């Protein structure tokens, strides 16, 4: 597929190759449902590479609360969808706010925001930008 989609795919691949030395390995555990006690069920961890930017700032949310932002992760590849193993639950995106990410030095979360631009050829985001908040915040 050419055109703008091809240009964007190539640009992201170039950014990925140029930033390899800046990328860290994170473990992504996808949310796949909840057990009979209502506890989250997470899939086995999958290693992903990304650029992690720690930060400490307050963000005013649309519902009038201040939330502490502690970091942002940029994954420069299309993350494949997570198959659901529990009936009655569905995922519409490869990364869900209920997923967990762990950096080499410990867990980061909860996920506050997920951004990306969808690839019309795959219906998956070209990349993922994940913003993490202060746990319990």
Buried (B, 14 or more C-beta within 10 A) or exposed (E): EEEEBEEBBEEBEEEBEEBEEEBEEBBBBBBBBBEEEEEEBBBEBEEBBBBBEEEEEEEEEEEEEEBBBBBBBBBBBBBEBBEBEEEEBEBEBBBBEBBBBBBEEEEBBBBBBBEBEEBEEBEBBBBBBBBBBBEEE
